[in-house]
Amino acid sequence: MRSILQRQGIAGLGIALRDLVSVQLPFLADNYQVMEKNPEFARDYCDGTSTFAGTKEGLRSWERYEELIPYFNEDATSCSMKELQKKLFGNQIGHMVYFTNLIPEWEEKYGDACEKIGFFALPGDEKEYTGMTVWPSNGIYGNKKSKNKEAIEAFMAWYISDEGMDVLTSFYQPAGIFHTGYQPREEQSQLVTETRKYYQEGNVVSALEYLIPMKGINCQEICNKLGSGQITAKEAAEAYDEDCKKAALQCGLWS
């Protein structure tokens, strides 16, 4: 991939190392591979009996990030997300790792140019261990002590019904799959439908931060150091383990 794209002056993978989201996703979006290799990893990590640095599947996750570095755009350390998107549609980068929530914005801004963009999950080491890490949609909450509790529950029931979703999608362009199985009346873009097969085949798992009640607050900094070559994958794994240990102690998960 590197030589083919580089001969055309195209970076294999675009990333904005200074961006909060872009810099973390090559690690966070790899959780599917970790959980497929060890379904108990999240539980063990939360219990403090497993670590990224001390397990094969955990360390490998950081190593996969490290292996992407030679393919980064040359201005990865200074590039912004806005600039990165321009590079994608300007044929200056071949791939980028990001959420599907950018799709509606792209379709509005770039129109038919979106047809040249495809979607696939962050690859694992083997095809059978490749799937999609997902960030669940936002929830709707109501006060259970409210005097209008029944009205709140009625609204929630309506909201997730097909009728409620029809209203939502009449003014909102979906950027992913609906957890309820709802299918929008309007035809969805090819980019969105390409994500559906992962759900249909059961090849999805939530991001680790949705499986355990802790996430290291310095994940962005650790990923930045790894992506810019300041530390190794092993050092990144150890730093993240220590970061999560502090978070667990602060949350009272460990004593």
C-alpha positions as a Markdown table, in Angstrom:
| # | Residue | x | y | z |
|---|---|---|---|---|
| 1 | Met | 0.0 | 0.0 | 0.0 |
| 2 | Arg | 2.7 | 2.4 | 1.0 |
| 3 | Ser | 4.7 | 2.2 | -2.3 |
| 4 | Ile | 1.7 | 2.3 | -4.5 |
| 5 | Leu | 0.2 | 5.4 | -2.9 |
| 6 | Gln | 3.6 | 7.1 | -2.4 |
| 7 | Arg | 4.4 | 6.8 | -6.1 |
| 8 | Gln | 1.4 | 9.0 | -6.6 |
| 9 | Gly | 2.3 | 11.4 | -3.8 |
| 10 | Ile | -0.4 | 10.2 | -1.6 |
| 11 | Ala | 0.0 | 9.4 | 2.2 |
| 12 | Gly | -1.3 | 6.0 | 3.1 |
| 13 | Leu | -3.1 | 7.1 | 6.3 |
| 14 | Gly | -4.1 | 10.6 | 7.2 |
| 15 | Ile | -4.1 | 11.6 | 10.9 |
| 16 | Ala | -4.1 | 14.8 | 12.9 |
| 17 | Leu | -2.0 | 14.0 | 16.0 |
| 18 | Arg | -2.9 | 17.3 | 17.7 |
| 19 | Asp | -6.7 | 16.5 | 17.4 |
| 20 | Leu | -8.4 | 15.0 | 20.4 |
| 21 | Val | -10.2 | 12.4 | 18.5 |
| 22 | Ser | -8.1 | 11.6 | 15.4 |
| 23 | Val | -5.0 | 10.9 | 17.5 |
| 24 | Gln | -6.8 | 8.4 | 19.8 |
| 25 | Leu | -8.9 | 6.4 | 17.3 |
| 26 | Pro | -6.2 | 4.1 | 15.9 |
| 27 | Phe | -6.0 | 2.7 | 19.5 |
| 28 | Leu | -9.6 | 3.1 | 20.6 |
| 29 | Ala | -11.1 | 1.7 | 17.4 |
| 30 | Asp | -8.9 | -1.4 | 17.8 |
| 31 | Asn | -10.9 | -2.7 | 20.7 |
| 32 | Tyr | -12.8 | -5.2 | 18.5 |
| 33 | Gln | -9.6 | -7.0 | 17.9 |
| 34 | Val | -8.7 | -7.1 | 21.6 |
| 35 | Met | -12.1 | -8.4 | 22.6 |
| 36 | Glu | -12.2 | -11.0 | 19.9 |
| 37 | Lys | -8.9 | -12.4 | 21.0 |
| 38 | Asn | -9.8 | -12.3 | 24.7 |
| 39 | Pro | -13.6 | -11.8 | 25.4 |
| 40 | Glu | -12.7 | -11.4 | 29.1 |
| 41 | Phe | -10.2 | -8.6 | 28.6 |
| 42 | Ala | -12.6 | -5.7 | 29.6 |
| 43 | Arg | -13.8 | -7.5 | 32.7 |
| 44 | Asp | -10.3 | -8.4 | 33.8 |
| 45 | Tyr | -8.9 | -5.0 | 33.0 |
| 46 | Cys | -11.6 | -3.4 | 35.1 |
| 47 | Asp | -10.8 | -5.8 | 38.0 |
| 48 | Gly | -7.2 | -4.9 | 37.7 |
| 49 | Thr | -6.1 | -8.5 | 36.9 |
| 50 | Ser | -5.1 | -7.7 | 33.3 |
| 51 | Thr | -3.1 | -5.0 | 31.6 |
| 52 | Phe | -2.4 | -3.8 | 28.0 |
| 53 | Ala | 1.4 | -4.1 | 28.6 |
| 54 | Gly | 1.1 | -7.5 | 30.2 |
| 55 | Thr | -1.1 | -9.3 | 27.7 |
| 56 | Lys | -0.5 | -10.4 | 24.2 |
| 57 | Glu | -3.7 | -9.0 | 22.8 |
| 58 | Gly | -3.4 | -5.7 | 24.8 |
| 59 | Leu | 0.2 | -5.0 | 23.7 |
| 60 | Arg | -0.6 | -6.0 | 20.2 |
| 61 | Ser | -3.3 | -3.3 | 20.0 |
| 62 | Trp | -0.6 | -0.6 | 20.7 |
| 63 | Glu | 1.8 | -2.3 | 18.3 |
| 64 | Arg | -0.8 | -2.1 | 15.5 |
| 65 | Tyr | -0.9 | 1.7 | 16.1 |
| 66 | Glu | 2.9 | 1.8 | 16.0 |
| 67 | Glu | 3.0 | -0.1 | 12.7 |
| 68 | Leu | 0.8 | 2.6 | 11.1 |
| 69 | Ile | 3.2 | 5.4 | 11.7 |
| 70 | Pro | 5.3 | 5.0 | 8.5 |
| 71 | Tyr | 2.1 | 5.6 | 6.5 |
| 72 | Phe | 1.1 | 8.9 | 8.2 |
| 73 | Asn | 0.9 | 12.2 | 6.3 |
| 74 | Glu | 4.2 | 14.2 | 6.7 |
| 75 | Asp | 2.4 | 17.0 | 8.5 |
| 76 | Ala | 0.7 | 14.7 | 11.0 |
| 77 | Thr | 2.0 | 16.6 | 14.0 |
| 78 | Ser | 0.7 | 20.0 | 12.8 |
| 79 | Cys | -2.3 | 19.0 | 10.6 |
| 80 | Ser | -5.8 | 19.9 | 11.9 |
| 81 | Met | -8.9 | 17.8 | 11.3 |
| 82 | Lys | -10.3 | 20.4 | 8.9 |
| 83 | Glu | -7.1 | 20.2 | 6.9 |
| 84 | Leu | -7.1 | 16.4 | 7.0 |
| 85 | Gln | -10.6 | 16.2 | 5.5 |
| 86 | Lys | -9.5 | 18.5 | 2.7 |
| 87 | Lys | -6.6 | 16.2 | 2.1 |
| 88 | Leu | -9.0 | 13.2 | 1.9 |
| 89 | Phe | -11.2 | 14.8 | -0.8 |
| 90 | Gly | -8.1 | 16.4 | -2.4 |
| 91 | Asn | -6.6 | 12.9 | -3.0 |
| 92 | Gln | -3.6 | 13.7 | -0.8 |
| 93 | Ile | -4.3 | 10.8 | 1.7 |
| 94 | Gly | -5.6 | 7.3 | 1.0 |
| 95 | His | -7.3 | 6.5 | 4.3 |
| 96 | Met | -8.3 | 8.1 | 7.6 |
| 97 | Val | -9.7 | 6.7 | 10.8 |
| 98 | Tyr | -12.8 | 8.5 | 12.1 |
| 99 | Phe | -16.4 | 8.3 | 13.2 |
| 100 | Thr | -19.2 | 8.0 | 10.7 |
| 101 | Asn | -20.8 | 11.2 | 12.2 |
| 102 | Leu | -18.8 | 13.2 | 9.6 |
| 103 | Ile | -20.7 | 11.6 | 6.7 |
| 104 | Pro | -23.7 | 14.1 | 6.7 |
| 105 | Glu | -21.3 | 17.0 | 6.8 |
| 106 | Trp | -19.3 | 15.6 | 4.0 |
| 107 | Glu | -22.3 | 14.9 | 1.8 |
| 108 | Glu | -23.5 | 18.5 | 2.3 |
| 109 | Lys | -20.1 | 20.0 | 1.6 |
| 110 | Tyr | -18.6 | 17.7 | -1.0 |
| 111 | Gly | -21.7 | 16.2 | -2.7 |
| 112 | Asp | -21.1 | 13.6 | -5.3 |
| 113 | Ala | -17.4 | 13.5 | -4.4 |
| 114 | Cys | -18.5 | 11.3 | -1.4 |
| 115 | Glu | -19.2 | 8.5 | -3.9 |
| 116 | Lys | -15.5 | 7.9 | -4.2 |
| 117 | Ile | -15.1 | 7.3 | -0.4 |
| 118 | Gly | -15.7 | 3.9 | 1.0 |
| 119 | Phe | -15.9 | 2.5 | 4.5 |
| 120 | Phe | -14.3 | -0.5 | 6.2 |
| 121 | Ala | -13.5 | -1.4 | 9.8 |
| 122 | Leu | -10.0 | -0.9 | 11.2 |
| 123 | Pro | -8.2 | -4.1 | 10.1 |
| 124 | Gly | -6.9 | -6.7 | 12.6 |
| 125 | Asp | -4.0 | -9.1 | 12.0 |
| 126 | Glu | -6.3 | -11.7 | 10.5 |
| 127 | Lys | -9.6 | -11.4 | 8.5 |
| 128 | Glu | -11.6 | -13.4 | 11.0 |
| 129 | Tyr | -10.5 | -11.0 | 13.8 |
| 130 | Thr | -11.5 | -7.9 | 12.0 |
| 131 | Gly | -14.7 | -6.1 | 13.0 |
| 132 | Met | -16.1 | -2.7 | 13.9 |
| 133 | Thr | -15.6 | -1.0 | 17.3 |
| 134 | Val | -18.7 | 1.2 | 17.9 |
| 135 | Trp | -19.5 | 4.2 | 20.0 |
| 136 | Pro | -23.2 | 3.8 | 21.0 |
| 137 | Ser | -25.6 | 6.7 | 20.3 |
| 138 | Asn | -26.6 | 9.3 | 22.9 |
| 139 | Gly | -29.2 | 8.3 | 25.5 |
| 140 | Ile | -32.4 | 10.1 | 26.5 |
| 141 | Tyr | -32.9 | 10.5 | 30.3 |
| 142 | Gly | -35.8 | 11.5 | 32.5 |
| 143 | Asn | -36.2 | 12.2 | 36.2 |
| 144 | Lys | -37.7 | 9.1 | 37.8 |
| 145 | Lys | -38.9 | 11.2 | 40.7 |
| 146 | Ser | -40.7 | 13.7 | 38.4 |
| 147 | Lys | -44.5 | 14.1 | 38.9 |
| 148 | Asn | -44.7 | 13.7 | 35.1 |
| 149 | Lys | -43.0 | 10.3 | 35.1 |
| 150 | Glu | -45.7 | 8.6 | 33.0 |
| 151 | Ala | -45.5 | 11.4 | 30.4 |
| 152 | Ile | -41.7 | 11.1 | 30.3 |
| 153 | Glu | -41.9 | 7.3 | 29.7 |
| 154 | Ala | -44.6 | 7.8 | 27.1 |
| 155 | Phe | -42.4 | 10.3 | 25.2 |
| 156 | Met | -39.5 | 7.9 | 25.4 |
| 157 | Ala | -41.6 | 5.1 | 24.0 |
| 158 | Trp | -42.8 | 7.3 | 21.1 |
| 159 | Tyr | -39.3 | 8.6 | 20.4 |
| 160 | Ile | -37.8 | 5.2 | 19.7 |
| 161 | Ser | -40.9 | 4.0 | 17.8 |
| 162 | Asp | -40.9 | 4.1 | 14.0 |
| 163 | Glu | -43.2 | 7.1 | 14.1 |
| 164 | Gly | -40.8 | 9.0 | 16.3 |
| 165 | Met | -37.8 | 8.0 | 14.2 |
| 166 | Asp | -39.6 | 9.1 | 11.0 |
| 167 | Val | -39.9 | 12.6 | 12.6 |
| 168 | Leu | -36.3 | 12.6 | 13.6 |
| 169 | Thr | -35.0 | 11.6 | 10.2 |
| 170 | Ser | -37.2 | 14.1 | 8.5 |
| 171 | Phe | -34.7 | 16.8 | 9.5 |
| 172 | Tyr | -31.7 | 14.8 | 10.6 |
| 173 | Gln | -29.4 | 12.9 | 8.3 |
| 174 | Pro | -28.5 | 9.6 | 9.9 |
| 175 | Ala | -24.8 | 8.9 | 10.2 |
| 176 | Gly | -25.0 | 5.2 | 11.2 |
| 177 | Ile | -27.2 | 2.3 | 12.1 |
| 178 | Phe | -30.2 | 2.5 | 14.5 |
| 179 | His | -29.9 | 0.2 | 17.5 |
| 180 | Thr | -33.6 | -0.5 | 17.4 |
| 181 | Gly | -33.4 | -1.9 | 13.8 |
| 182 | Tyr | -35.3 | 1.1 | 12.4 |
| 183 | Gln | -34.9 | 1.7 | 8.7 |
| 184 | Pro | -35.2 | 5.3 | 7.4 |
| 185 | Arg | -37.8 | 5.9 | 4.7 |
| 186 | Glu | -35.2 | 7.8 | 2.7 |
| 187 | Glu | -32.4 | 5.9 | 1.0 |
| 188 | Gln | -29.2 | 6.1 | 3.0 |
| 189 | Ser | -25.9 | 6.9 | 1.6 |
| 190 | Gln | -23.6 | 4.1 | 0.4 |
| 191 | Leu | -21.1 | 5.1 | 3.2 |
| 192 | Val | -23.7 | 4.5 | 5.9 |
| 193 | Thr | -25.0 | 1.3 | 4.4 |
| 194 | Glu | -21.4 | -0.1 | 4.2 |
| 195 | Thr | -21.4 | -0.1 | 8.0 |
| 196 | Arg | -24.6 | -2.2 | 8.2 |
| 197 | Lys | -22.9 | -5.5 | 7.2 |
| 198 | Tyr | -20.8 | -5.5 | 10.4 |
| 199 | Tyr | -24.0 | -5.3 | 12.5 |
| 200 | Gln | -25.8 | -8.0 | 10.3 |
| 201 | Glu | -22.8 | -10.3 | 10.7 |
| 202 | Gly | -22.4 | -9.6 | 14.4 |
| 203 | Asn | -18.9 | -8.2 | 14.0 |
| 204 | Val | -19.3 | -5.3 | 16.3 |
| 205 | Val | -18.2 | -4.5 | 19.9 |
| 206 | Ser | -18.5 | -1.3 | 21.9 |
| 207 | Ala | -15.4 | 0.8 | 22.6 |
| 208 | Leu | -13.7 | -0.1 | 25.8 |
| 209 | Glu | -14.8 | 3.1 | 27.5 |
| 210 | Tyr | -18.4 | 1.8 | 27.2 |
| 211 | Leu | -17.5 | -1.6 | 28.7 |
| 212 | Ile | -15.7 | -0.4 | 31.8 |
| 213 | Pro | -16.2 | 2.6 | 34.0 |
| 214 | Met | -12.8 | 4.1 | 33.5 |
| 215 | Lys | -10.6 | 5.6 | 30.8 |
| 216 | Gly | -7.2 | 7.1 | 31.2 |
| 217 | Ile | -7.4 | 10.9 | 31.0 |
| 218 | Asn | -4.0 | 11.1 | 29.3 |
| 219 | Cys | -4.9 | 8.8 | 26.4 |
| 220 | Gln | -4.6 | 11.7 | 24.0 |
| 221 | Glu | -1.1 | 12.6 | 25.2 |
| 222 | Ile | 0.1 | 9.0 | 25.1 |
| 223 | Cys | -1.2 | 8.4 | 21.6 |
| 224 | Asn | 0.4 | 11.7 | 20.5 |
| 225 | Lys | 3.8 | 10.6 | 21.9 |
| 226 | Leu | 3.5 | 7.2 | 20.2 |
| 227 | Gly | 2.3 | 8.6 | 16.9 |
| 228 | Ser | 5.1 | 11.2 | 16.8 |
| 229 | Gly | 7.7 | 8.5 | 17.6 |
| 230 | Gln | 8.6 | 9.8 | 21.1 |
| 231 | Ile | 7.8 | 6.5 | 22.8 |
| 232 | Thr | 7.4 | 2.8 | 21.7 |
| 233 | Ala | 4.2 | 0.7 | 21.7 |
| 234 | Lys | 5.4 | -1.0 | 24.9 |
| 235 | Glu | 6.0 | 2.3 | 26.6 |
| 236 | Ala | 2.6 | 3.5 | 25.5 |
| 237 | Ala | 0.9 | 0.4 | 26.8 |
| 238 | Glu | 2.6 | 0.8 | 30.2 |
| 239 | Ala | 1.8 | 4.5 | 30.3 |
| 240 | Tyr | -1.9 | 3.9 | 29.6 |
| 241 | Asp | -2.1 | 1.1 | 32.2 |
| 242 | Glu | -0.7 | 3.5 | 34.8 |
| 243 | Asp | -3.1 | 6.2 | 33.6 |
| 244 | Cys | -6.1 | 3.9 | 34.0 |
| 245 | Lys | -4.8 | 2.7 | 37.4 |
| 246 | Lys | -5.0 | 6.3 | 38.6 |
| 247 | Ala | -8.5 | 6.6 | 37.2 |
| 248 | Ala | -9.6 | 3.4 | 38.9 |
| 249 | Leu | -8.3 | 4.5 | 42.2 |
| 250 | Gln | -10.0 | 7.9 | 41.9 |
| 251 | Cys | -13.3 | 6.2 | 41.1 |
| 252 | Gly | -12.9 | 3.9 | 44.0 |
| 253 | Leu | -12.9 | 0.8 | 41.8 |
| 254 | Trp | -9.6 | -0.4 | 43.3 |
| 255 | Ser | -8.3 | 0.0 | 46.8 |
